[in-house]
Structures are given as structure tokens and as C-alpha cells.
Amino acid sequence: MVGAVTGAMILVDALRDPATTAALDGDGWTTLLAIARAEQLIGTLAHRLDGLPMPEAAKRVLADARASAEQGRTAALWEAEMARRVLPDMPGVLLKGTAFVAAGLSAGVGRQIGDLDILVPRDRIAEAEAALLAAGWEWVKPDPYDDAYYRRWMHELPPLIHRDRDRMIDVHHTILPLTARVTPDAAALIADSLPLENGLRILTPNDMLCHAAAHLFADGDLAGGLRNLWDVHCLVEEFGTDGLAARATHHGLAREVARALRLSATLYSPLLRGRGPGRGAVITGEPLVAQASLPGPLPASGEREKTDALYLRRLLARDGWGCQTRRLTRLGFYLRSHWLRMPPTMLARHLWTKWRKGYLPAGG
């Protein structure tokens, strides 16, 4: 069982069941909007609550969020088209938010989109880099250490920004760092990708789920995790999980995908309303999704429940103003993310180098 969980649960409740916002007072609306903005879910929330009664001030904020999300959608699709024109003969695959809006998926409704993320074959990464540089993109990171680190160990080129449009692009050749313990099959991701009518490509739904799980649980420190789990929730609702077990196993991501399914179901499934975190839920999601069929050495139910509760503590770490809380928990997940990315000796050397350069985790 999970004890009382506060913080960002007000946002989770509103996304899962928009009717819960009827009970909010002025302070409650302030908290909801502040946390939604901090979690980059304000546009998604605006669409979920559209047409419901709310204070006029909240209505204006959410109307602006919908307009901003639509503008972001247009800009993201234009940036994807610009990349397609620069790389016309390369099987570039859109990733994350741009892929969702390009394909018209429910996960893209109201989604805030930052950088353009594309996946290209590793043996053509130099070709992609040269073409983008010739077309007006420039390096973001001037630090030689960062540049060398990306090129030798990471799953992408150092980030680029277009000098006229001020938009960034991340060019991936796989979805996890080369030093990570898990090595997804990048060639299969590209080979099985799906074409769109405009010549762009996206991952298959199952590969989108694997990518979301990999980003959350095999690489990152869970920053933005509520948005990523909302993506998982939407993809499962729209496409189901048929064939997901085999695909997750193929990519070495069975445990990560199982956790993503459990936590997204626990947080967002309407079937758990009234039994979610803070209400005595069992954090498995097994009655709701077929995650139990995912193979691999899963921990016992009690251990899994305790571990999932710790992940929820990190995911929900916001106060009423949207500021991050639980600094030690966040620091622990930050260190964990680096532990997953690289061997201990390399990790120690990397953290020492970043510390000397004055780097601190976000919110630190």
C-alpha cells in the first residue's frame, strides 16, 4: 500500500477525471495551473478541461494554453518539414512530441513541444550533421568536453539550433546512450518505422512505448515523468498492448516497459479512480493492462510495490506553487540516471568533471 501522496496529485486527478476540478477553490486552481505549467502539461490540461465550468481567470489561462499549444504544433511540424527537406534521402524518423502531432495521435493533443527529435541510421550520422550545418543549424554546446562526450558516448549528436528560426534539433542514432546497460535495436526501430503521407516517418506504437519507457526508466532522472507517463497512457488507450511484450523483450526493455504500464495505469486510468495513490492503491496496474505477461526477471509483488512508491514520490514532487520538492529524492534519481548510463569509473570521472565546471542538477 502507498501512504498519503500529495504535490502533483491535483494535476493527475484533473487529467484522469476532469470533473474533480469542480471542487477546487481559488487556491486549488492556482495550484493546479502552476503544477501543470511546471510539468509542461498545461496545454494537455486545457484540452481536457475545455467546456467545463471554472473561474474566469482560469478559463483565460487555459484558453491561452490551448492557443500556445496550437502555435507550438504548427512550429513543430514546420521544423520537421525543414529537416525533411534537408535530409530528403535519409530515413529520418520523428520522435516524441513532434511524432505524436505529425501522426494526429491523442498523445499530441495540447502537447508542449520543445526540440525536434529525429532518429537516423548511425552509419549516416556524419552525413546528416554536414547537411544540417550547411542548411543553417549551428552548435549549441561550445564546451569541448561536452562536444567530445556527446560524440563518443551519447545516443545523439550535440544539440543544434537554427540560426534564423531559433529552433533546436536533436539528431539521434539510437534511443539510449552507448554506455547504457540496455542496448535497444536502433536498426529495427528505423526499419519497422511507419511512413506518413508527407514523407516523414514515425516509430510503430509499440516502439513509441518502448522509447517512452527507456527515456524514463533506463536513462533519465524522471524529470517530466508525468508528461511521459501521460504519453504512455494515451498510446495504450489508442493502440493497446498487443505484441508489446515481444517488442520490449527484443529491445531489452521488458522491466522498464512493465513499470511504465504499471505507473501510467495507476496514475491515469479511470478504473483506479478512488483507489489511486494516497487512497490505498496497489501499485501494479495488473488488473488494467497486460503487463503481467511481459517476460523477464520481475521483482516480487511487495518489492515492486515499494519501488513503484519511490518512483511516485519522485514524480509527484511539487509544492502548491509548482516548485520542485524532495531534494534528496531528486538527487538520488539524478545519480541513478548517471549510474544507468555509464560504468562506475567513467561515472566518477564524468561527475567530477561536471562538478568542477559548476554544474548542479535542475532545481538544485
ABEGO torsion letter per residue (X at the ends): XBBBBBEAAAAAAAAABAAAAAABBAAAAAAAAAAAAAAGAAAAAAAAABGBBBBAAAAAAAAAAAAAAAAAAAAAAAAAAAAAAABAABBBBBBEAAAAAAAGBAAABGBBBBBBBBBBBAAAAAAAAAAAAAAGBBBABABAAAAAAAAAABABBBBBBBAAAGBBBBBBABABBAABABBBBAAAAAAABBBBAAGBBBBBAAAAAAAAAAAAAAABAGBGAAAAAAAAAAAAAAAEABGAAAAAAAAGAAAAAAAAAAAAAAAABAAABGABBGAGBBBAGAAABAAAABBEBBBBAAAAAAAAAAAAAAAABBBAAGBBBGAAAAAAAAAAAAAAABBAAAAAAAAAAAAAAGBBBBGX
